[in-house]
Amino acid sequence: MTIRFIATTAIAFLLSACGPTEQAEAPAVAPPQPIDLAARAVELAQNSIIIDTHIDVPYRLIDKWEDVSVATEGGDFDYPRAVAGGLNAPFMSIYTPAGMEAEGRSKEVAEELIDLVNRIVTESPDKFAIAVSPADVEAQFAKGLISLPLGMENGSPIEGDLANVQHFFDRGIRYITLAHGLSNHLSDSSYDENKQWDGLSEFGVEVVREMNRLGIMVDISHVSDAAFWDVMEVASAPAIASHSSARHFTPGWERNIADDMIVRLAENGGVVMINFGSAFLTQKAQDYGNAKRAAASAYMEANELEFSEDAMDEFNATYEAEHGTYPYATLDETLDHFDHVRDLVGIDHVGIGSDYDGVGDSLPVGLKDVASYPTLIEGLLERGYSEEDVRKVLGGNLLRVWRAVEAAAQS
């Protein structure tokens, strides 16, 4: 018998004599607590830079001034709601209606609108500041100020003078939407059947190059498809779609951006900023609006009425009784557009261009004003977007493009 066998036997005997060994109880592990996505969305909204590239506050104020530094009864934007939503850098839209080009009033009105934004800042310097660069936005965010960068919606104020591109750059304009509802002297419009240039005009090509030279982002929202492709051939810096959604969900509507255009814009380094108007988001909302407008025109003509608020109220009541109310887009239908761009070209090429104060009473359920960004964020988190990806959507992607446009100008 070996020594090892004797020792092993002795140990076994001793253990059996002592009875069964007592096992230490493992400490209880608490089940993981579910993440409160709503609370996390609010935290992200308050701690991230949120840039919305299209808010039509200036044109809202041009006929009737409101102090947006305090709560307002109307509109989609004011300071308290912006703070609640975490909005840090709403691009103020310097919008001139397409018909003003023929009247020769575009530049005059654009100057007035820029003055209005400067007035907002002058009267409330503790709340707002003009921003002309990404560095401004970041510095003002650190100070707790809401930045007001400027984007010009419609290139008509250039008025055929290349020097006006420099003039408006000096006044703070950092993107120009080349056209609006009608073709102008720079570009054909997606809305206009008169495609007089088959894309950009020769002067429009010069303007795009001058914008790249100065560091103004080229905005392809509103332009015709042919004009978009011309921009892609001419531009030496990334372009943006400041307030366009995915045409995939509204087939055939040129105002939204098609898949091959999204791919090309991403190759250019650009970004698509999703518009929140319900007609941009769903075919059913667009169809309802088109049918209602046609019916309104027929109603006015049949009753020999001029368009007025009273006449439209009467028409609306009758129309809605027969056809139902407007089919507002849902939050999920809005999020589908973010998903579509992300799935097509990656998370680096999508952002927010809500068109608040610009699309009237057509905003989606849950996204009715600038206090609503946490709702959007919560929806993105629920769909599995990482917090890093959410921050890119909120502002990081636009800041990247803006910096690239600045760098191209400096080089």
C-alpha positions as CSV (number, residue, x, y, z in Angstrom):
1,M,0.0,0.0,0.0
2,T,1.5,3.3,-1.0
3,I,1.8,6.4,1.2
4,R,-0.4,8.4,-1.3
5,F,-3.2,5.8,-0.9
6,I,-3.0,5.8,2.9
7,A,-3.1,9.6,3.0
8,T,-6.0,9.8,0.6
9,T,-8.0,7.2,2.5
10,A,-7.4,9.0,5.8
11,I,-8.6,12.3,4.4
12,A,-11.8,10.7,2.9
13,F,-12.5,9.1,6.3
14,L,-12.2,12.4,8.2
15,L,-14.4,14.2,5.7
16,S,-17.1,11.5,6.0
17,A,-16.9,11.6,9.8
18,C,-17.5,15.4,9.7
19,G,-20.7,15.0,7.7
20,P,-21.5,16.8,4.5
21,T,-19.6,20.0,3.8
22,E,-21.5,23.2,4.1
23,Q,-21.7,25.3,1.0
24,A,-21.4,29.1,1.3
25,E,-24.5,30.7,-0.2
26,A,-23.8,32.8,-3.2
27,P,-24.9,36.4,-2.8
28,A,-28.2,37.2,-4.5
29,V,-27.7,39.0,-7.9
30,A,-30.3,41.7,-8.5
31,P,-31.9,41.5,-12.0
32,P,-30.8,44.2,-14.3
33,Q,-33.0,47.3,-14.1
34,P,-34.6,48.4,-17.4
35,I,-33.1,51.6,-18.8
36,D,-35.5,54.5,-18.6
37,L,-35.2,55.6,-22.3
38,A,-37.4,58.6,-21.8
39,A,-35.1,60.0,-19.0
40,R,-32.0,59.1,-21.0
41,A,-33.4,60.9,-24.0
42,V,-33.9,64.1,-22.0
43,E,-30.3,63.8,-20.7
44,L,-28.9,63.4,-24.2
45,A,-31.0,66.3,-25.4
46,Q,-29.6,68.5,-22.7
47,N,-26.0,67.4,-22.9
48,S,-25.6,67.2,-26.7
49,I,-25.4,69.9,-29.4
50,I,-28.6,69.8,-31.3
51,I,-28.5,71.5,-34.7
52,D,-31.7,71.9,-36.7
53,T,-30.8,73.2,-40.1
54,H,-34.2,74.7,-41.0
55,I,-36.4,76.8,-38.8
56,D,-38.5,79.6,-40.4
57,V,-38.7,82.0,-37.4
58,P,-37.6,85.1,-39.4
59,Y,-40.3,85.0,-42.0
60,R,-42.9,84.2,-39.3
61,L,-41.8,87.5,-37.6
62,I,-41.6,89.7,-40.7
63,D,-45.2,90.8,-40.6
64,K,-45.9,90.5,-36.9
65,W,-43.0,90.8,-34.5
66,E,-43.1,88.4,-31.5
67,D,-40.5,88.3,-28.7
68,V,-39.3,84.7,-29.0
69,S,-37.1,85.1,-26.0
70,V,-40.2,84.4,-23.9
71,A,-43.0,81.9,-24.4
72,T,-45.2,82.7,-27.4
73,E,-48.8,81.6,-28.1
74,G,-48.1,80.9,-31.7
75,G,-45.4,79.3,-33.8
76,D,-43.2,76.3,-33.3
77,F,-40.2,78.1,-31.7
78,D,-39.4,80.2,-28.7
79,Y,-36.7,80.3,-26.1
80,P,-38.4,78.3,-23.3
81,R,-39.4,75.5,-25.7
82,A,-36.0,75.4,-27.3
83,V,-34.4,75.1,-23.8
84,A,-36.9,72.3,-22.9
85,G,-36.0,70.4,-26.1
86,G,-32.3,70.9,-25.8
87,L,-32.0,72.9,-29.1
88,N,-28.7,74.7,-29.3
89,A,-28.3,75.8,-32.9
90,P,-31.4,76.3,-35.0
91,F,-30.4,77.7,-38.4
92,M,-32.6,80.7,-39.0
93,S,-34.1,80.5,-42.5
94,I,-33.6,83.7,-44.5
95,Y,-36.5,82.8,-46.8
96,T,-37.6,84.9,-49.8
97,P,-40.7,83.7,-51.7
98,A,-39.9,82.7,-55.3
99,G,-42.2,85.4,-56.8
100,M,-40.0,88.2,-55.4
101,E,-37.3,87.6,-58.0
102,A,-39.5,89.0,-60.7
103,E,-40.4,91.9,-58.5
104,G,-36.7,92.7,-57.8
105,R,-37.3,92.6,-54.0
106,S,-35.4,89.4,-53.0
107,K,-32.2,91.1,-51.7
108,E,-34.2,93.8,-49.9
109,V,-36.3,91.2,-48.0
110,A,-33.3,89.0,-47.2
111,E,-31.5,92.0,-45.6
112,E,-34.7,92.7,-43.6
113,L,-34.8,89.1,-42.4
114,I,-31.2,89.1,-41.3
115,D,-31.8,92.3,-39.4
116,L,-34.7,90.6,-37.6
117,V,-32.4,87.8,-36.4
118,N,-29.8,90.3,-35.3
119,R,-32.6,92.1,-33.4
120,I,-33.4,88.8,-31.5
121,V,-29.8,88.6,-30.4
122,T,-29.4,92.3,-29.6
123,E,-32.5,92.3,-27.4
124,S,-31.6,89.0,-25.6
125,P,-27.8,88.6,-25.5
126,D,-28.1,86.5,-22.4
127,K,-30.1,83.9,-24.4
128,F,-29.0,84.0,-28.1
129,A,-25.9,84.6,-30.2
130,I,-25.1,84.7,-33.9
131,A,-22.9,81.8,-35.0
132,V,-20.9,81.8,-38.1
133,S,-18.8,78.7,-37.5
134,P,-18.8,75.3,-35.8
135,A,-16.4,76.9,-33.2
136,D,-19.0,79.5,-32.4
137,V,-21.6,76.9,-31.9
138,E,-19.4,74.9,-29.5
139,A,-18.3,78.0,-27.6
140,Q,-21.8,79.3,-27.2
141,F,-23.1,75.9,-26.2
142,A,-20.5,75.9,-23.4
143,K,-21.8,79.3,-22.3
144,G,-25.4,78.2,-22.3
145,L,-26.4,80.3,-25.2
146,I,-28.6,79.3,-28.1
147,S,-26.7,79.8,-31.4
148,L,-28.5,81.3,-34.3
149,P,-26.6,80.5,-37.5
150,L,-28.1,81.7,-40.8
151,G,-29.2,79.8,-43.9
152,M,-30.6,81.5,-47.0
153,E,-33.6,79.7,-48.4
154,N,-33.7,80.6,-52.1
155,G,-30.7,82.1,-54.0
156,S,-32.7,84.9,-55.6
157,P,-31.2,87.6,-53.3
158,I,-27.9,87.1,-55.2
159,E,-29.6,89.0,-57.9
160,G,-27.1,88.1,-60.7
161,D,-24.2,89.8,-58.9
162,L,-21.4,87.4,-57.7
163,A,-20.3,90.0,-55.2
164,N,-23.5,89.4,-53.3
165,V,-22.3,86.0,-52.4
166,Q,-19.4,87.6,-50.5
167,H,-21.9,90.2,-49.1
168,F,-24.2,87.7,-47.6
169,F,-21.2,85.6,-46.3
170,D,-20.1,88.8,-44.5
171,R,-23.6,89.1,-43.1
172,G,-23.4,85.6,-41.6
173,I,-25.1,83.4,-44.2
174,R,-23.6,79.9,-44.0
175,Y,-25.7,77.9,-46.4
176,I,-27.7,78.9,-49.5
177,T,-30.6,76.8,-50.9
178,L,-30.1,77.5,-54.6
179,A,-33.8,77.7,-55.5
180,H,-37.3,77.5,-54.0
181,G,-40.8,77.1,-55.4
182,L,-39.9,78.4,-58.9
183,S,-36.8,78.2,-61.1
184,N,-34.6,81.3,-60.6
185,H,-31.6,82.8,-62.2
186,L,-29.3,80.2,-60.5
187,S,-31.2,76.9,-60.7
188,D,-34.3,75.0,-61.7
189,S,-36.7,74.1,-58.9
190,S,-38.2,70.7,-58.1
191,Y,-41.6,72.4,-57.9
192,D,-41.5,74.2,-61.2
193,E,-42.4,72.5,-64.5
194,N,-40.4,75.1,-66.3
195,K,-36.9,73.6,-66.2
196,Q,-35.4,76.5,-68.0
197,W,-31.7,75.6,-67.3
198,D,-31.9,71.8,-67.4
199,G,-30.1,72.0,-64.0
200,L,-28.0,75.0,-63.0
201,S,-27.6,78.1,-65.1
202,E,-24.0,79.1,-66.1
203,F,-24.2,81.8,-63.4
204,G,-25.5,79.2,-60.9
205,V,-22.3,77.2,-61.6
206,E,-20.2,80.3,-60.8
207,V,-22.2,80.9,-57.6
208,V,-21.6,77.3,-56.4
209,R,-17.9,77.7,-56.9
210,E,-17.9,81.0,-55.1
211,M,-19.8,79.5,-52.2
212,N,-17.1,76.8,-52.0
213,R,-14.4,79.4,-52.1
214,L,-15.9,81.4,-49.3
215,G,-17.1,78.5,-47.1
216,I,-20.8,78.6,-47.6
217,M,-22.6,75.2,-47.6
218,V,-24.4,74.4,-50.9
219,D,-28.0,73.3,-50.1
220,I,-29.7,71.1,-52.7
221,S,-33.2,71.1,-51.0
222,H,-35.8,72.4,-53.5
223,V,-33.7,72.1,-56.6
224,S,-34.5,69.9,-59.5
225,D,-32.9,66.5,-59.9
226,A,-30.8,67.8,-62.8
227,A,-29.6,70.7,-60.7
228,F,-28.6,68.3,-58.0
229,W,-26.4,66.3,-60.4
230,D,-24.9,69.5,-61.7
231,V,-24.0,70.5,-58.1
232,M,-22.3,67.2,-57.6
233,E,-20.2,67.8,-60.7
234,V,-19.2,71.3,-59.8
235,A,-18.9,71.3,-56.0
236,S,-15.4,71.0,-54.4
237,A,-16.8,70.6,-50.9
238,P,-19.6,68.6,-49.3
239,A,-23.2,69.7,-49.9
240,I,-26.3,69.4,-47.7
241,A,-30.0,68.8,-48.1
242,S,-31.1,71.2,-45.4
243,H,-34.7,70.0,-45.1
244,S,-35.5,67.1,-47.4
245,S,-36.8,63.6,-46.6
246,A,-36.4,60.3,-48.4
247,R,-38.3,60.0,-51.8
248,H,-38.4,56.2,-51.2
249,F,-41.6,56.9,-49.1
250,T,-43.1,59.4,-51.5
251,P,-42.3,58.0,-54.9
252,G,-42.2,60.4,-57.8
253,W,-42.1,63.6,-55.6
254,E,-39.0,65.5,-56.7
255,R,-38.9,67.7,-53.6
256,N,-37.7,64.7,-51.6
257,I,-34.3,63.2,-52.3
258,A,-34.0,59.9,-54.3
259,D,-31.9,56.9,-53.2
260,D,-29.2,57.4,-55.9
261,M,-29.0,61.0,-54.9
262,I,-28.6,60.1,-51.3
263,V,-25.7,57.8,-52.2
264,R,-24.0,60.5,-54.3
265,L,-24.5,63.1,-51.6
266,A,-22.8,60.8,-49.1
267,E,-19.9,60.1,-51.6
268,N,-19.6,63.9,-51.7
269,G,-19.3,63.8,-47.9
270,G,-22.7,65.5,-47.4
271,V,-25.7,65.0,-45.2
272,V,-29.5,64.7,-45.5
273,M,-31.4,66.6,-42.9
274,I,-34.9,65.1,-42.5
275,N,-37.9,67.4,-42.9
276,F,-40.7,66.8,-40.3
277,G,-43.6,67.9,-42.6
278,S,-46.1,65.0,-42.8
279,A,-46.3,65.4,-46.6
280,F,-42.6,64.8,-46.7
281,L,-42.9,61.7,-44.6
282,T,-45.9,59.7,-45.9
283,Q,-47.7,59.3,-49.2
284,K,-51.1,59.4,-47.5
285,A,-50.5,62.8,-46.1
286,Q,-49.2,64.1,-49.4
287,D,-52.2,62.6,-51.3
288,Y,-54.6,64.2,-48.8
289,G,-53.0,67.6,-49.1
290,N,-53.0,67.5,-52.9
291,A,-56.6,66.4,-53.1
292,K,-57.7,69.1,-50.6
293,R,-55.9,71.9,-52.5
294,A,-57.5,70.9,-55.7
295,A,-60.9,70.7,-54.1
296,A,-60.4,74.1,-52.5
297,S,-59.6,75.7,-55.8
298,A,-62.7,74.1,-57.4
299,Y,-64.8,75.3,-54.4
300,M,-63.7,78.9,-54.6
301,E,-64.2,79.0,-58.4
302,A,-67.7,77.4,-58.2
303,N,-68.8,79.8,-55.5
304,E,-67.0,82.8,-57.0
305,L,-65.1,83.4,-53.8
306,E,-61.7,84.9,-53.2
307,F,-59.3,82.9,-51.0
308,S,-59.7,84.3,-47.5
309,E,-59.4,82.9,-43.9
310,D,-63.2,82.8,-43.5
311,A,-63.8,81.2,-46.9
312,M,-61.1,78.5,-46.1
313,D,-62.6,77.8,-42.7
314,E,-65.9,77.1,-44.2
315,F,-64.4,74.9,-46.9
316,N,-62.2,73.0,-44.4
317,A,-65.2,72.2,-42.2
318,T,-67.1,70.8,-45.2
319,Y,-64.1,68.9,-46.6
320,E,-63.1,67.3,-43.4
321,A,-66.7,66.2,-42.7
322,E,-66.7,64.3,-46.0
323,H,-63.1,63.1,-46.2
324,G,-61.8,63.0,-42.6
325,T,-59.1,65.0,-41.0
326,Y,-55.5,65.3,-42.1
327,P,-53.5,62.1,-41.7
328,Y,-50.5,63.3,-39.6
329,A,-47.4,61.2,-39.8
330,T,-46.5,59.3,-36.7
331,L,-43.2,59.3,-34.8
332,D,-42.4,55.8,-36.3
333,E,-43.0,57.1,-39.8
334,T,-40.6,59.9,-39.1
335,L,-38.0,57.6,-37.8
336,D,-38.3,55.4,-40.9
337,H,-36.6,58.2,-42.9
338,F,-33.6,58.3,-40.5
339,D,-33.4,54.5,-40.7
340,H,-33.6,54.6,-44.5
341,V,-30.7,57.0,-45.0
342,R,-28.6,55.3,-42.3
343,D,-29.2,51.9,-43.9
344,L,-28.4,53.2,-47.4
345,V,-25.2,55.2,-46.7
346,G,-24.4,55.0,-43.0
347,I,-25.1,56.9,-39.8
348,D,-22.7,59.8,-40.8
349,H,-25.0,61.2,-43.4
350,V,-28.3,62.0,-41.7
351,G,-29.5,64.8,-39.4
352,I,-32.4,67.1,-38.5
353,G,-34.0,69.8,-40.8
354,S,-37.4,69.9,-39.2
355,D,-38.9,72.9,-41.1
356,Y,-40.5,74.2,-37.9
357,D,-42.5,77.3,-38.5
358,G,-42.4,76.5,-42.2
359,V,-44.8,73.6,-42.8
360,G,-47.8,74.9,-40.9
361,D,-50.1,72.5,-39.2
362,S,-48.7,69.4,-40.7
363,L,-46.1,68.2,-38.2
364,P,-46.1,64.6,-36.9
365,V,-47.8,63.4,-33.8
366,G,-45.4,64.0,-30.9
367,L,-43.1,66.3,-32.9
368,K,-45.2,69.5,-32.9
369,D,-42.5,72.1,-31.8
370,V,-38.9,72.6,-30.7
371,A,-39.6,71.1,-27.3
372,S,-40.0,67.7,-29.0
373,Y,-36.4,66.6,-29.7
374,P,-36.3,64.3,-26.7
375,T,-39.3,62.4,-28.2
376,L,-37.2,61.9,-31.4
377,I,-34.2,60.8,-29.4
378,E,-36.2,58.3,-27.4
379,G,-37.5,56.8,-30.6
380,L,-34.0,56.5,-32.0
381,L,-32.8,54.8,-28.8
382,E,-35.7,52.4,-28.9
383,R,-34.7,51.4,-32.4
384,G,-31.2,50.5,-31.2
385,Y,-29.2,53.6,-32.2
386,S,-26.2,53.9,-29.9
387,E,-25.7,57.2,-28.0
388,E,-22.8,58.0,-30.2
389,D,-25.0,57.6,-33.3
390,V,-27.7,59.7,-31.7
391,R,-25.2,62.5,-31.1
392,K,-24.2,62.3,-34.8
393,V,-27.8,62.7,-35.9
394,L,-28.4,65.5,-33.4
395,G,-25.5,67.7,-34.6
396,G,-22.3,65.9,-35.1
397,N,-22.8,65.1,-38.7
398,L,-23.7,68.7,-39.6
399,L,-20.7,70.0,-37.7
400,R,-18.4,67.6,-39.6
401,V,-19.8,68.9,-43.0
402,W,-19.5,72.5,-41.9
403,R,-15.9,72.0,-40.8
404,A,-15.1,70.3,-44.1
405,V,-16.6,73.2,-46.1
406,E,-14.6,75.7,-44.0
407,A,-11.4,73.6,-44.6
408,A,-12.0,73.5,-48.3
409,A,-12.4,77.2,-48.4
410,Q,-9.2,77.8,-46.4
411,S,-7.2,75.5,-48.7
